[in-house]
């Protein structure tokens, strides 16, 4: 599963890069055309908006998979390993249920808008709403996989916090250790 997960992660990163590149190109081209030629691409704004929606949902999957969503870990760090495991279970169950409800709503919205088309591009609106379903379903899958890994003892204690330390924390820890070393020398 680890190899498949890495391939999916690479695919998601590539899709995000493509969305961002297309968005930037469309917006830049539209600005240049409007500024210099007093002409705009009617579909460019709409395409950028829909690409941004896909970018956000795909980015949410990657952020959850890599444990880089925003969060507060002060309380979790003070818990014992047993407490961290219990909280990890609760977090993943709550998230799986919540994202399951979101997936259900997004699927219903996708079905509801399957006959509607966007004004400028004539794109089926279900193509926009399916991104919410894909994101929610992927997060349910990741949560269930996290629980599977926990119950098969494949989760390290450092993973129980469900957040990755930021560069700021690393820099702070580095500064503290340097200050302690400096205090020991004097």
C-alpha positions as CSV (number, residue, x, y, z in Angstrom):
1,X,0.0,0.0,0.0
2,X,2.9,2.4,0.6
3,X,4.0,2.3,-3.0
4,X,0.5,2.9,-4.3
5,X,0.1,5.7,-1.8
6,X,3.3,7.3,-3.1
7,X,2.1,7.0,-6.7
8,X,-1.2,8.6,-5.8
9,X,0.5,11.3,-3.9
10,X,2.7,12.1,-6.9
11,X,-0.3,12.1,-9.2
12,X,-2.1,14.5,-6.9
13,X,0.9,16.8,-6.7
14,X,1.1,16.8,-10.5
15,X,-2.7,17.6,-10.8
16,X,-2.3,20.5,-8.4
17,X,0.7,21.8,-10.3
18,X,-1.3,21.6,-13.6
19,X,-4.3,23.4,-12.0
20,X,-2.1,26.1,-10.7
21,X,-0.2,26.6,-13.9
22,X,-3.4,26.7,-16.0
23,X,-5.0,29.1,-13.6
24,X,-2.0,31.5,-13.6
25,X,-1.8,31.3,-17.4
26,X,-5.5,32.0,-17.9
27,X,-5.6,34.9,-15.5
28,X,-2.3,36.4,-16.8
29,X,-3.5,36.1,-20.4
30,X,-6.8,37.7,-19.6
31,X,-5.2,40.6,-17.8
32,X,-2.8,41.2,-20.7
33,X,-5.7,41.0,-23.3
34,X,-7.9,43.4,-21.3
35,X,-5.1,45.9,-20.5
36,X,-3.5,46.1,-24.0
37,X,-6.3,45.0,-26.4
38,X,-9.5,45.9,-24.4
39,X,-10.6,42.3,-25.0
40,X,-11.1,39.5,-22.5
41,X,-11.5,35.8,-22.7
42,X,-15.0,35.1,-21.4
43,X,-14.2,31.5,-20.4
44,X,-10.9,32.3,-18.7
45,X,-12.4,33.6,-15.5
46,X,-14.8,30.7,-15.2
47,X,-12.1,28.1,-16.0
48,X,-9.8,29.7,-13.3
49,X,-12.6,29.5,-10.8
50,X,-13.3,25.9,-11.4
51,X,-9.6,25.0,-11.5
52,X,-9.2,26.8,-8.1
53,X,-12.0,24.6,-6.7
54,X,-10.2,21.5,-7.9
55,X,-6.9,22.8,-6.6
56,X,-8.3,23.3,-3.1
57,X,-9.9,19.9,-2.9
58,X,-6.9,18.1,-4.2
59,X,-4.7,20.1,-1.9
60,X,-6.9,19.1,1.1
61,X,-6.3,15.4,0.2
62,X,-2.5,15.9,0.1
63,X,-2.5,18.0,3.3
64,X,-4.4,15.3,5.2
65,X,-2.3,12.5,3.7
66,X,0.9,14.3,4.7
67,X,-0.4,15.5,8.1
68,X,0.1,19.2,7.3
69,X,-3.4,20.6,8.0
70,X,-3.5,23.3,10.7
71,X,-4.0,22.2,14.2
72,X,-3.1,22.7,17.8
73,X,-1.1,19.9,19.4
74,X,-0.4,21.3,22.8
75,X,-2.8,19.0,24.6
76,X,-2.0,15.9,22.5
77,X,1.8,16.3,23.3
78,X,1.0,16.2,27.0
79,X,-0.9,12.9,26.8
80,X,0.6,9.4,27.4
81,X,1.0,7.1,24.4
82,X,-2.2,5.3,25.4
83,X,-4.0,8.7,25.5
84,X,-2.5,9.7,22.1
85,X,-3.7,6.3,20.6
86,X,-7.2,6.9,22.0
87,X,-7.3,10.5,20.6
88,X,-6.0,9.2,17.3
89,X,-8.8,6.7,17.1
90,X,-11.4,9.3,18.0
91,X,-10.0,11.9,15.5
92,X,-10.0,9.4,12.6
93,X,-13.5,8.0,13.4
94,X,-15.0,11.6,13.7
95,X,-13.2,12.6,10.5
96,X,-14.4,9.5,8.6
97,X,-18.0,10.1,9.7
98,X,-17.9,13.8,8.9
99,X,-16.2,13.3,5.5
100,X,-18.7,10.5,4.8
101,X,-21.5,13.0,5.3
102,X,-19.7,15.5,3.1
103,X,-19.2,12.8,0.4
104,X,-22.9,12.0,0.5
105,X,-23.9,15.7,0.1
106,X,-21.3,16.2,-2.6
107,X,-22.6,13.2,-4.5
108,X,-26.2,14.4,-4.2
109,X,-25.1,17.8,-5.5
110,X,-23.2,16.2,-8.4
111,X,-26.3,14.3,-9.4
112,X,-28.5,17.3,-9.0
113,X,-26.3,19.5,-11.2
114,X,-25.6,16.8,-13.9
115,X,-28.0,18.5,-16.4
116,X,-26.8,22.0,-15.7
117,X,-24.0,23.6,-17.7
118,X,-21.7,26.5,-16.9
119,X,-22.6,29.8,-18.6
120,X,-19.4,30.5,-20.5
121,X,-17.7,27.1,-21.1
122,X,-20.9,25.0,-21.3
123,X,-19.1,22.5,-19.0
124,X,-21.4,20.2,-16.9
125,X,-21.6,21.6,-13.4
126,X,-21.3,18.1,-12.1
127,X,-17.6,18.3,-13.1
128,X,-17.1,21.0,-10.5
129,X,-19.1,19.3,-7.7
130,X,-17.5,15.9,-8.2
131,X,-14.3,17.4,-6.8
132,X,-16.0,17.7,-3.3
133,X,-17.0,14.0,-3.5
134,X,-13.5,12.9,-4.5
135,X,-11.9,14.9,-1.7
136,X,-14.3,13.6,0.9
137,X,-14.2,10.0,-0.2
138,X,-10.4,10.1,-0.3
139,X,-10.3,11.5,3.3
140,X,-12.6,8.8,4.5
141,X,-10.2,6.2,2.9
142,X,-7.2,7.8,4.5
143,X,-8.9,7.9,7.9
144,X,-9.8,4.2,7.6
145,X,-6.3,3.3,6.5
146,X,-4.9,5.3,9.5
147,X,-7.1,3.2,11.8
148,X,-6.0,0.0,10.1
149,X,-2.4,0.9,10.5
150,X,-3.0,1.7,14.2
151,X,-4.7,-1.6,14.9
152,X,-1.9,-3.5,13.1
153,X,0.7,-1.6,15.1
154,X,2.2,0.2,12.0
155,X,1.8,3.7,13.4
156,X,4.8,5.2,15.2
157,X,4.3,7.3,18.3
158,X,5.3,10.4,16.4
159,X,2.5,9.9,13.9
160,X,-0.2,9.8,16.7
161,X,-0.1,13.6,16.9
162,X,-1.5,13.8,13.3
163,X,0.5,17.0,12.6
164,X,3.9,17.6,11.1
165,X,6.1,20.1,12.9
166,X,6.6,23.3,11.0
167,X,9.8,24.9,10.1
168,X,9.2,27.5,12.9
169,X,9.1,24.8,15.5
170,X,12.3,23.3,14.1
171,X,14.0,26.7,14.2
172,X,12.8,27.4,17.8
173,X,14.0,24.0,18.9
174,X,17.3,24.6,17.2
175,X,17.7,28.1,18.9
176,X,16.9,26.6,22.3
177,X,19.5,23.9,21.9
178,X,22.1,26.4,20.8
179,X,21.3,28.6,23.8
180,X,21.6,25.7,26.1
181,X,24.9,24.7,24.6
182,X,26.1,28.3,25.0
183,X,25.0,28.4,28.6
184,X,26.9,25.1,29.3
185,X,30.1,26.6,27.8
186,X,30.0,29.7,29.9
